[in-house]
Amino acid sequence: MDIIQHNSRAWDREVELGNGATVPVSPQDIAEARKGNWRLQMSSDKRLPKEWMGDIHNKNILCLAAGGGQQGPLLSAAGANVVVFDNSPAQLAQDAKVAARENLNMRLEQGDMRDLSIFDDNAFDIIYLGFANHFIEELSQVWKECYRVLCKGGILISTFWNPINYLFDYDEWDQNNNLVIRYSIPYSDLTQLPKEQLASHICTHEPLEFGHTLESQIGGQIAAGFLIAGFIEDSLENDILSEYMNTVITTRALKLML
């Protein structure tokens, strides 16, 4: 099946359902960003250190797989030149709504995060890759494309799941609050979910997910040419696994001045 098309439609549906990742920032948030008081949320708990991006005024920033009217509008209000690139038309529409409401000048583009061919080499100073790479099957092309479109000295910030999340039976986790080991890493909904569960996910237009190894997440960035220069772990609220360990990782990677 076409995973990109399926997940595009699935995230359109998440907008209809009001998923927290699809709810735009408020006018108050934009007003604070215009004053320089902006912070990007990594997951549900921590905020991204502002020094990880530095001075963003007039910087060219790509918000990759980060539609939803959240990060892009905040960075635009803070003075950056922002492009939001996402697979879901409905998610991009959330950014368009905030841009119209707040008179922000942002460029919005729909596409697959593995194919950034609409952008020139060295086009961006910063890439903010949203908490989204678990919706594609393979990561190496994402890292290669990010490296290509970043200028020398550019920054890539990426948030992703600790792969341990994908070891467990999701139904037991979600419905019974039990951690039952069921799967292996790397994980794929397509090959490891029982057929009836996969069919249900497809029928109800739920996003399909892939649990990547740390080698493909961190090692993949290094293999593409990046230097890992920052590492933060985070946890989620009201999450049983987060009671025992951090479940979310954010990295800061640099394209060196070579």
VEXLORO-787070 format. One record per residue: chain; x, y, z of N, C-alpha, C in turn. Coordinates in Angstrom, 2 decimals. Atoms other than C-alpha are relative to their C-alpha. Example, Ala and Ser with C-alpha at 12.3 -4.5 7.8 and 13.67 -1.06 7.14 Angstrom:
c_nx_ny_nz_cax_cay_caz_cx_cy_cz
A_0.89_-1.19_0.00_12.30_-4.50_7.80_0.90_1.20_0.00
A_-0.82_-1.19_-0.06_13.67_-1.06_7.14_-0.77_1.09_0.73
# end
This chain:
c_nx_ny_nz_cax_cay_caz_cx_cy_cz
A_0.83_-1.19_0.00_0.00_0.00_0.00_0.87_1.25_0.00
A_-0.71_-1.28_0.03_0.99_3.64_-0.39_-0.08_0.62_1.40
A_-0.02_-0.49_-1.38_2.01_4.57_3.17_-0.12_1.52_0.06
A_0.02_-1.46_-0.01_2.55_8.24_2.32_-1.42_0.50_-0.21
A_1.38_-0.41_0.26_-0.95_8.59_0.89_-0.91_-0.35_1.16
A_0.84_0.40_-1.14_-2.53_6.62_3.73_0.20_0.93_1.18
A_-0.24_-0.85_-1.17_-0.84_8.67_6.44_-0.37_1.45_-0.24
A_0.50_-1.34_0.31_-1.68_11.90_4.64_-1.48_0.10_0.34
A_1.44_0.00_-0.30_-5.36_11.02_4.82_-0.26_-0.21_1.48
A_0.18_0.27_-1.43_-4.97_9.70_8.35_0.20_1.27_0.82
A_-0.22_-1.23_-0.75_-3.56_13.02_9.55_-1.04_1.08_-0.32
A_1.16_-0.85_0.27_-6.32_14.90_7.77_-1.11_-0.34_0.99
A_1.02_0.45_-0.95_-8.63_12.82_9.97_0.35_0.43_1.43
A_-0.41_-0.43_-1.34_-6.58_13.63_13.09_-0.33_1.47_0.24
A_0.41_-1.40_-0.13_-7.25_17.30_12.40_-1.48_0.08_0.35
A_1.44_0.03_-0.28_-10.98_16.56_12.36_-0.27_-0.44_1.44
A_0.20_0.52_-1.35_-10.63_14.67_15.65_0.58_0.91_1.08
A_-0.56_-0.93_-0.97_-8.72_17.50_17.31_1.22_-0.51_0.74
A_-1.26_0.45_-0.58_-5.48_15.64_18.01_0.83_1.21_0.45
A_-0.74_-1.13_-0.55_-3.25_17.87_20.17_1.07_0.54_-0.92
A_-1.04_-0.44_0.94_-0.60_17.99_17.44_-0.57_0.78_-1.17
A_0.65_-0.71_1.11_-3.15_19.64_15.12_-0.66_1.30_0.44
A_0.68_-1.18_-0.55_-4.35_22.46_17.40_0.92_1.21_-0.10
A_-0.89_-1.15_0.19_-2.92_25.86_16.36_0.28_0.77_1.29
A_-0.36_-0.85_-1.13_-1.18_28.20_18.77_-0.98_1.17_0.10
A_0.96_-1.07_-0.27_-3.20_31.00_20.32_0.56_1.37_-0.41
A_-0.49_-1.37_0.24_-3.03_34.74_19.55_0.95_0.47_1.09
A_-0.90_-0.38_-1.10_-1.40_35.15_22.97_1.40_-0.58_-0.21
A_-1.30_0.61_0.28_1.37_32.72_21.99_0.74_0.78_-1.09
A_-0.61_-0.78_1.09_1.99_34.69_18.78_0.49_1.34_0.51
A_-0.39_-1.31_-0.56_2.07_37.98_20.69_1.29_-0.12_0.80
A_-1.22_0.22_-0.78_4.70_36.57_23.05_1.19_-0.28_-0.91
A_-1.09_0.30_0.94_6.75_35.21_20.13_0.52_1.28_-0.65
A_-0.42_-1.27_0.60_6.78_38.69_18.57_0.88_0.81_0.95
A_-0.84_-0.67_-1.00_8.35_39.92_21.82_1.31_-0.75_0.23
A_-1.19_0.81_-0.20_11.00_37.21_21.60_-0.17_-1.09_1.03
A_0.27_0.99_-1.05_9.34_35.01_24.24_-0.62_-1.26_-0.62
A_0.50_1.21_0.65_9.00_31.81_22.22_0.81_-1.20_0.46
A_-0.65_1.28_-0.30_9.79_28.20_23.11_-0.77_-1.08_-0.74
A_0.64_1.11_0.69_9.07_25.13_21.00_-0.14_-1.18_0.93
A_0.26_1.16_-0.85_7.50_22.17_22.74_0.54_-1.25_-0.66
A_-0.59_1.21_0.54_9.45_18.94_22.25_-1.01_-1.15_-0.01
A_1.07_1.00_-0.10_6.73_16.58_23.46_-1.05_0.60_0.91
A_1.04_-0.58_-0.87_4.26_17.07_26.30_0.58_0.65_1.24
A_-0.58_-0.44_-1.26_6.72_18.06_29.01_1.02_1.12_-0.18
A_-1.09_-0.97_0.10_9.96_19.84_28.11_-0.15_0.92_-1.20
A_-0.09_-0.95_1.10_10.58_22.85_25.89_1.42_-0.03_-0.56
A_-1.31_-0.01_0.64_13.41_23.09_23.40_0.84_1.16_0.52
A_-0.84_-1.12_-0.42_16.35_25.14_24.73_0.16_1.02_-1.13
A_-0.08_-1.02_1.06_16.34_28.44_22.83_1.39_0.10_-0.60
A_-1.36_-0.10_0.52_20.11_28.33_22.51_0.29_-1.07_-1.06
A_-0.21_1.02_1.04_19.77_25.22_20.31_-0.21_0.58_-1.40
A_0.19_-0.67_1.29_18.54_27.51_17.51_0.76_1.32_-0.06
A_-0.69_-1.28_-0.02_20.19_30.73_18.61_-0.89_1.12_-0.52
A_0.74_-1.13_0.55_19.19_34.02_17.02_-0.64_-0.42_-1.32
A_0.70_0.47_1.20_16.53_33.12_14.46_-0.48_1.14_-0.88
A_0.50_-1.12_0.78_15.78_36.62_13.19_0.60_-0.03_-1.42
A_-0.37_0.04_1.41_15.87_36.57_9.36_0.67_-1.30_-0.43
A_-0.53_1.30_0.38_17.07_32.95_9.41_-1.04_-0.75_-0.84
A_0.87_0.84_0.83_15.65_30.57_6.80_-0.20_-1.34_0.70
A_0.30_1.19_-0.80_13.91_27.78_8.71_-1.02_-0.87_-0.73
A_0.92_0.99_0.54_12.29_24.63_7.35_-0.63_-0.77_1.15
A_0.75_0.81_-0.97_9.60_23.17_9.62_-0.47_-1.25_-0.74
A_0.17_1.21_0.81_9.71_19.64_8.23_-0.90_-0.99_0.72
A_1.00_0.90_-0.60_6.76_17.29_8.84_-0.53_0.62_1.29
A_0.34_-0.76_-1.21_5.63_19.97_11.29_-1.17_0.93_-0.25
A_1.22_-0.78_0.16_2.25_21.22_10.10_-0.84_-0.04_1.26
A_0.89_-0.03_-1.16_-0.57_21.96_12.51_-0.17_1.36_0.63
A_0.18_-1.36_-0.52_-0.24_25.69_13.09_0.68_0.24_1.32
A_-0.68_-0.13_-1.28_2.24_25.41_15.93_1.40_0.59_-0.16
A_-1.38_-0.49_0.04_6.02_25.65_15.41_0.23_1.07_-1.06
A_-0.22_-0.95_1.08_5.94_27.44_12.06_-0.46_1.40_0.32
A_0.45_-1.35_-0.33_3.79_30.37_13.17_0.80_0.66_1.12
A_-0.79_-0.59_-1.08_5.79_30.85_16.38_1.34_0.52_-0.52
A_-1.30_-0.41_0.54_9.09_30.98_14.50_-0.14_1.17_-0.96
A_0.26_-1.11_0.90_7.61_33.27_11.86_-0.25_1.29_0.78
A_0.29_-1.19_-0.83_6.26_35.65_14.51_1.26_0.52_0.69
A_-1.24_-0.40_-0.66_9.71_35.66_16.12_1.02_0.58_-0.98
A_-0.85_-0.68_0.95_11.24_36.97_12.88_0.70_-0.87_-1.01
A_-0.66_0.89_0.96_12.32_33.89_10.90_-0.76_-0.05_-1.32
A_0.61_0.28_1.30_11.65_33.17_7.23_-0.34_-1.48_-0.05
A_0.41_1.37_-0.29_9.62_29.98_7.55_-0.66_-0.66_-1.20
A_0.70_0.89_0.93_8.66_27.18_5.19_-0.51_-1.18_0.82
A_0.57_1.17_-0.65_6.29_24.55_6.57_-0.26_-1.05_-1.08
A_0.11_1.10_0.96_6.48_21.21_4.74_-0.63_-1.18_0.71
A_0.72_1.07_-0.68_3.99_18.49_5.64_-0.74_-0.86_-1.01
A_0.66_0.95_0.87_2.28_15.45_4.15_-1.53_0.15_0.00
A_1.44_-0.10_-0.17_-1.23_16.42_5.30_-0.53_1.37_-0.42
A_0.59_-1.29_0.38_-3.24_19.14_3.51_-0.74_0.67_1.15
A_0.75_-0.58_-1.12_-5.41_19.60_6.60_0.94_0.60_1.04
A_-0.98_-0.56_-0.92_-2.35_20.12_8.79_0.55_1.33_-0.53
A_-0.48_-1.25_0.60_-1.02_22.73_6.39_-1.07_1.08_0.05
A_1.09_-0.97_-0.09_-4.45_24.38_6.43_-0.04_0.66_1.37
A_-0.06_-0.60_-1.34_-4.00_24.91_10.18_1.04_1.12_0.03
A_-1.02_-1.06_0.09_-0.82_26.87_9.46_-0.52_1.19_-0.80
A_0.56_-1.08_0.83_-2.62_28.84_6.76_-0.98_0.85_0.81
A_0.96_-0.74_-0.84_-5.35_29.78_9.26_0.72_0.95_0.95
A_-0.74_-0.86_-0.93_-2.83_31.09_11.78_0.69_1.13_-0.76
A_-0.67_-1.04_0.80_-0.92_32.95_9.05_-0.97_1.10_-0.38
A_1.01_-1.01_0.36_-4.12_34.69_7.92_-0.45_0.78_1.22
A_0.47_-0.65_-1.23_-5.23_35.42_11.47_1.01_0.99_0.55
A_-1.06_-0.79_-0.62_-1.86_36.87_12.51_0.82_0.81_-1.00
A_-0.73_-0.72_1.05_-0.70_38.36_9.18_1.46_-0.42_-0.05
A_-1.34_0.57_0.08_2.31_36.05_8.99_0.29_-0.41_-1.44
A_-0.41_0.37_1.36_4.25_35.42_5.79_0.78_-1.31_0.05
A_-0.62_1.32_0.01_4.94_31.68_5.63_-0.27_-0.69_-1.32
A_0.18_0.83_1.20_5.44_29.39_2.66_-0.44_-1.40_0.45
A_0.53_1.31_-0.36_3.44_26.13_2.86_0.13_-0.94_-1.19
A_-0.20_0.97_1.06_4.34_23.02_0.86_-0.41_-1.39_0.49
A_0.37_1.37_-0.33_2.87_19.51_0.81_0.97_-0.97_-0.65
A_-0.85_1.01_0.59_5.08_16.48_0.32_0.52_-1.01_1.01
A_-0.63_1.08_-0.74_7.00_13.45_1.55_1.32_0.50_0.57
A_-1.21_-0.53_-0.64_9.75_14.30_4.06_1.28_-0.60_-0.57
A_-1.18_0.61_0.61_12.12_12.00_2.14_0.39_0.65_-1.32
A_-0.23_-0.62_1.31_11.88_14.13_-1.01_-0.14_1.52_0.12
A_-0.01_-1.45_-0.12_12.88_17.78_-0.64_0.52_0.64_-1.29
A_-0.57_-0.44_1.27_13.71_18.21_-4.33_-0.51_1.37_-0.45
A_0.47_-1.34_0.35_11.65_21.42_-4.55_0.91_1.09_0.58
A_-0.90_-0.96_-0.63_14.37_23.08_-2.43_1.41_-0.14_-0.56
A_-1.38_0.00_0.46_17.84_24.07_-3.59_0.94_-0.50_1.08
A_-1.06_0.30_-0.96_21.04_22.90_-1.94_0.25_1.25_0.85
A_-0.41_-1.10_-0.89_22.05_25.03_1.07_-1.07_1.07_0.16
A_1.10_-0.98_-0.01_18.61_26.67_1.23_-0.38_0.47_1.39
A_0.50_-0.31_-1.34_18.07_26.70_5.00_1.13_0.08_1.02
A_-0.92_-0.11_-1.13_19.91_27.76_8.14_-0.33_-1.02_1.08
A_0.47_0.89_-1.05_17.81_25.55_10.43_-1.12_-0.88_-0.56
A_1.14_0.88_0.25_15.57_22.51_10.00_-0.53_-0.48_1.33
A_0.67_0.58_-1.17_13.07_21.64_12.70_-0.84_-1.16_-0.51
A_0.73_1.19_0.42_11.97_18.06_12.02_-0.95_-0.39_1.11
A_1.00_0.27_-1.02_8.72_17.51_13.89_0.04_-1.44_0.49
A_0.09_1.33_-0.61_7.89_14.48_16.02_-0.78_-0.90_-0.95
A_0.78_0.59_1.09_6.99_12.53_12.89_0.70_-1.09_-0.79
A_-0.65_0.94_0.92_9.62_10.23_11.44_-0.39_-1.45_0.25
A_0.54_1.35_-0.19_7.84_7.18_12.89_-1.17_-0.28_-0.95
A_1.06_0.23_0.98_5.29_7.61_10.09_0.55_-0.37_-1.39
A_-0.59_0.47_1.25_7.74_6.57_7.35_0.84_-1.24_0.30
A_-0.62_1.31_-0.19_9.41_3.21_6.78_1.51_0.05_0.14
A_-1.45_0.01_0.06_13.04_4.20_6.20_0.52_1.43_0.10
A_-0.41_-1.35_-0.36_15.07_7.17_7.40_1.19_0.56_-0.76
A_-1.28_-0.50_0.53_18.34_7.40_5.49_-0.19_1.13_-0.99
A_0.21_-1.05_0.99_16.90_9.51_2.67_-0.42_1.31_0.66
A_0.36_-1.21_-0.75_15.41_11.96_5.21_1.26_0.73_0.44
A_-1.23_-0.64_-0.50_18.84_12.58_6.74_0.83_0.56_-1.15
A_-0.77_-0.48_1.16_20.51_12.88_3.32_-0.60_1.29_-0.56
A_0.65_-1.18_0.53_17.94_15.40_2.12_0.15_1.19_0.95
A_-0.20_-1.09_-0.96_18.18_17.43_5.32_1.41_0.55_-0.11
A_-1.39_-0.45_0.14_21.96_17.55_4.95_0.17_0.84_-1.26
A_-0.14_-0.71_1.28_21.67_18.67_1.32_-0.57_1.41_0.05
A_0.66_-1.31_0.06_19.24_21.54_1.88_0.45_0.95_1.11
A_-0.56_-0.88_-1.03_21.01_22.87_4.99_1.27_0.66_-0.52
A_-1.25_-0.69_0.32_23.72_25.48_4.52_1.09_-0.47_0.95
A_-1.10_0.35_-0.88_27.17_24.93_6.00_-0.14_0.76_1.32
A_0.23_-0.58_-1.31_26.99_25.55_9.72_-1.45_-0.09_0.43
A_1.42_0.09_-0.30_23.27_24.75_9.61_-0.31_-1.00_1.11
A_0.43_0.77_-1.17_21.33_23.10_12.41_-1.21_-0.85_-0.37
A_1.15_0.89_0.12_19.00_20.09_12.32_-0.44_-0.42_1.39
A_0.57_0.43_-1.27_16.74_19.52_15.31_-1.10_-1.02_-0.29
A_0.92_1.09_0.30_14.81_16.25_15.37_-0.46_-0.66_1.28
A_0.59_0.70_-1.14_12.45_14.65_17.89_-0.58_-1.33_-0.46
A_0.47_1.32_0.39_11.65_10.94_17.81_-0.18_-0.89_1.22
A_0.24_0.97_-1.07_10.50_8.00_19.90_1.27_-0.78_0.34
A_-0.90_1.07_-0.40_12.90_5.91_21.92_-0.61_-1.30_-0.53
A_0.60_1.18_0.63_12.45_2.60_20.04_-0.63_-0.98_0.98
A_0.58_0.94_-0.96_11.57_0.78_23.26_-1.53_0.08_0.02
A_1.45_-0.14_0.02_8.03_2.15_22.86_-0.67_-1.06_-0.84
A_0.63_0.90_0.96_7.42_-0.28_20.02_0.15_-1.48_0.37
A_-0.07_1.38_-0.46_8.21_-3.42_22.00_-1.34_-0.53_0.49
A_1.16_0.39_-0.79_4.82_-3.43_23.69_-1.29_-0.08_-0.80
A_1.33_0.15_0.58_1.32_-4.55_22.76_-0.80_1.27_0.28
A_0.64_-1.30_-0.20_-0.48_-1.25_22.19_-1.38_-0.13_0.63
A_1.34_0.16_-0.58_-3.96_-2.56_23.04_0.09_-0.24_1.51
A_-0.19_0.23_-1.43_-2.73_-3.86_26.41_0.42_1.28_0.71
A_-0.49_-1.27_-0.53_-0.97_-0.55_26.98_-1.15_1.00_0.13
A_1.03_-1.04_0.07_-3.89_1.66_25.95_-1.25_-0.35_0.79
A_1.29_0.38_-0.59_-6.86_-0.31_27.25_0.13_-0.52_1.43
A_-0.14_0.63_-1.30_-5.47_-2.15_30.29_1.15_0.54_0.84
A_-1.13_-0.60_-0.71_-2.45_-0.04_31.29_1.04_-1.04_0.40
A_-0.99_1.05_-0.23_-0.23_-3.11_31.04_1.10_0.10_-1.04
A_-1.13_0.05_0.91_3.24_-3.31_29.52_0.31_-1.46_-0.32
A_-0.19_1.38_0.44_3.30_-6.59_27.60_0.89_0.00_-1.23
A_-0.91_0.04_1.14_6.30_-7.21_25.34_-0.57_-0.92_-1.07
A_0.63_0.75_1.08_5.02_-8.36_21.95_0.82_0.04_-1.30
A_-0.58_-0.22_1.32_7.14_-7.00_19.10_1.51_0.15_0.08
A_-1.44_-0.17_0.09_10.74_-6.55_17.93_0.31_1.32_-0.70
A_-0.47_-1.25_0.58_12.77_-3.53_16.82_1.05_-0.33_-1.06
A_0.95_-1.02_0.45_12.83_-2.29_14.10_-1.40_-0.56_-0.12
A_1.40_0.40_-0.02_9.06_-2.35_14.22_-0.73_0.57_-1.22
A_0.85_-0.49_1.08_6.47_-2.03_11.45_-1.43_-0.45_0.22
A_1.42_0.37_-0.04_2.68_-1.90_11.69_-0.35_-0.96_-1.13
A_0.35_0.79_1.19_2.62_-3.47_8.23_0.33_-1.48_0.16
A_-0.45_1.38_-0.07_4.49_-6.64_9.15_-0.17_-0.66_1.36
A_0.04_0.59_-1.34_4.09_-7.09_12.92_-1.38_0.06_0.67
A_1.36_0.01_-0.54_0.50_-6.13_13.73_-0.75_-1.23_-0.50
A_0.89_1.05_0.50_-1.97_-9.03_13.57_-0.84_0.53_-1.15
A_0.66_-0.45_1.23_-3.75_-8.91_10.22_-1.30_0.72_0.27
A_1.28_-0.64_-0.26_-7.12_-8.05_11.73_0.17_1.40_0.59
A_-0.26_-1.33_-0.55_-5.63_-5.13_13.70_0.46_0.96_-1.09
A_-0.47_-0.84_1.10_-3.83_-3.82_10.63_-1.17_0.40_-0.89
A_1.16_-0.30_0.84_-7.03_-4.08_8.60_-0.89_1.04_0.65
A_0.81_-0.98_-0.73_-8.88_-2.15_11.30_0.63_1.38_-0.07
A_-0.70_-1.28_0.08_-6.22_0.60_11.33_-0.19_0.64_-1.37
A_0.14_-0.51_1.36_-6.45_0.93_7.57_-1.44_0.47_-0.25
A_1.42_-0.31_0.23_-10.26_0.89_7.54_-0.42_1.28_0.72
A_0.39_-1.17_-0.79_-10.54_3.56_10.25_0.93_1.19_-0.22
A_-0.91_-1.09_0.38_-7.77_5.72_8.69_0.86_0.47_1.18
A_-0.96_-0.34_-1.05_-5.43_5.56_11.68_1.41_0.06_-0.59
A_-1.37_-0.05_0.51_-1.82_6.60_11.05_0.73_-1.32_0.25
A_-0.81_1.19_-0.15_0.49_3.64_10.47_1.41_0.41_0.40
A_-1.25_-0.41_-0.62_3.76_3.68_12.40_1.11_-1.03_-0.20
A_-1.20_0.81_0.15_7.31_2.34_12.25_0.97_0.38_1.12
A_-0.94_-0.24_-1.10_9.69_1.97_15.20_1.42_-0.21_-0.47
A_-1.36_0.06_0.54_13.24_2.79_14.07_1.02_-0.25_1.10
A_-1.09_0.23_-0.94_16.45_1.70_15.74_0.72_1.30_0.32
A_-0.83_-1.16_-0.30_18.72_4.18_17.48_1.13_0.14_-1.02
A_-1.03_-0.07_1.04_21.33_3.27_14.86_-0.51_0.76_-1.22
A_0.52_-0.71_1.17_19.04_4.50_12.07_-0.36_1.44_0.34
A_0.33_-1.37_-0.40_17.98_7.57_14.07_1.26_0.85_0.18
A_-1.19_-0.79_-0.32_21.32_8.79_15.45_1.15_-0.33_-0.94
A_-1.05_0.41_0.93_23.76_6.74_13.40_-0.29_0.46_-1.42
A_0.38_-0.45_1.33_21.79_7.70_10.29_0.34_1.46_-0.23
A_-0.38_-1.41_0.13_22.34_11.39_10.95_1.51_0.14_-0.17
A_-1.46_-0.05_0.10_26.06_10.80_11.46_0.47_-0.47_-1.37
A_-0.38_0.54_1.31_26.28_8.71_8.28_-0.28_1.00_-1.12
A_0.32_-1.01_1.01_24.66_11.56_6.33_0.97_1.17_0.03
A_-1.00_-1.06_-0.08_27.46_13.88_7.48_-0.14_0.92_1.20
A_0.24_-0.89_-1.14_26.04_15.48_10.63_0.88_-0.33_1.19
A_-0.60_0.15_-1.31_27.78_16.01_13.93_-1.10_0.18_1.04
A_0.99_-0.12_-1.07_25.50_15.32_16.91_0.57_0.90_1.08
A_-0.53_-1.00_-0.93_25.93_18.35_19.16_-0.93_0.27_1.17
A_0.92_-0.17_-1.11_22.99_18.04_21.54_-0.93_-1.19_0.10
A_0.83_1.18_-0.22_20.87_15.29_23.10_-0.82_0.23_1.26
A_0.90_-0.17_-1.14_17.83_15.57_25.37_-1.01_-1.14_-0.01
A_1.07_0.97_-0.14_15.44_12.94_26.70_-1.18_0.64_0.72
A_1.22_-0.56_-0.55_11.85_13.62_27.67_-0.97_-1.14_0.26
A_1.04_0.99_-0.25_8.78_11.78_28.92_-1.36_0.62_-0.26
A_1.36_-0.46_0.25_5.04_12.02_28.36_-0.82_-0.05_1.28
A_0.91_0.02_-1.13_2.32_12.81_30.85_-1.02_-1.13_-0.16
A_1.04_1.04_-0.01_-0.18_10.09_31.83_0.35_-1.17_-0.90
A_-0.50_1.08_0.84_1.92_7.41_30.19_0.72_-1.00_0.90
A_-0.53_0.98_-0.95_2.75_4.16_31.99_1.49_-0.23_-0.17
A_-1.42_0.24_0.20_6.15_3.63_30.38_0.84_1.17_0.48
A_-0.72_-1.19_-0.43_7.17_7.20_31.17_0.17_0.06_1.52
A_-0.20_0.09_-1.44_6.82_6.32_34.86_1.34_-0.65_0.33
A_-1.23_0.76_-0.23_9.95_4.19_34.45_1.21_0.56_-0.74
A_-1.12_-0.50_0.80_12.05_5.94_31.80_-0.48_1.10_-0.94
A_0.32_-0.97_1.04_12.19_8.78_29.29_-0.27_-0.74_-1.31
A_0.44_0.73_1.20_10.48_7.76_26.06_0.18_0.79_-1.29
A_-0.15_-0.87_1.17_11.22_10.68_23.70_1.41_0.57_-0.02
A_-1.36_-0.51_0.18_14.57_11.86_22.31_-0.02_1.17_-0.97
A_-0.21_-1.09_0.94_15.54_15.16_20.71_1.50_0.20_-0.19
A_-1.42_-0.23_0.30_18.88_15.67_18.96_0.19_1.32_-0.73
A_-0.46_-1.18_0.73_20.68_18.75_17.71_1.22_-0.41_-0.80
A_-1.09_0.41_0.89_22.90_18.05_14.70_0.47_1.18_-0.83
A_-0.61_-1.10_0.74_25.29_20.34_12.82_0.57_-0.48_-1.31
A_-0.69_0.19_1.26_26.37_20.48_9.19_1.27_0.87_0.08
A_-1.24_-0.71_-0.30_30.01_21.43_9.67_0.44_0.91_-1.14
A_-0.53_-0.98_0.96_31.76_24.32_7.93_1.24_-0.58_-0.68
A_-1.13_0.64_0.68_33.93_22.13_5.68_0.09_0.42_-1.45
# end
